[in-house]
């Protein structure tokens, strides 16, 4: 026994050819939904007679209500605004995490433009990256720079600084100490 949208019994024998096509299409879609979901899920919505009702039930169960979507969107926007690279994270790992966050925002229809992403990534970098960030800002137009190009530039710059900062400071300190001694000898010779 089939019911129409108002719940009245429908006699399929009296359907026009267009109605028969629509009926077949509807049951094909409904059948596809039934096959695509686990039995446990089907049992939760077995009282739904139309594919549209089944789909709406699935959306409500998995996406949540409008209020839930708003809360999810708010949390993701907050994560976006507070996004920072982690201390032990590579540029590639940071970009992967950032890309996932942006994708989740797009699903909830909360998206930004590429220039926002570029600025956000540059602001997320720690203070030791300031000289590199400045060089990127001076060399490129941030309004037209794509996120992929930025990440590529950051990877290149990160590869240039594979030296240990402690070793670099020790070497610099030794060099300055050497130059100071040399300058002291030069000044003492000159004054004598």
Secondary structure, DSSP 8 states (H G I E B T S, - for coil): -EE-TTS-EE-GGG--HHHHHHHHHHHHHHHHHHHHS-HHHHHHTTT--SHHHHHHHHHHHHT--HHHHHHHHHHHHHHHHT----TT--HHHHHHHHHHHHHHHHHTT----HHHHHHHHHHHS-GGGHHHHHHHHHHS-TTT--HHHHHHHHHHHHHHT-S-HHHHHHHHHHHHHHHHHHHHHHHHHHH-
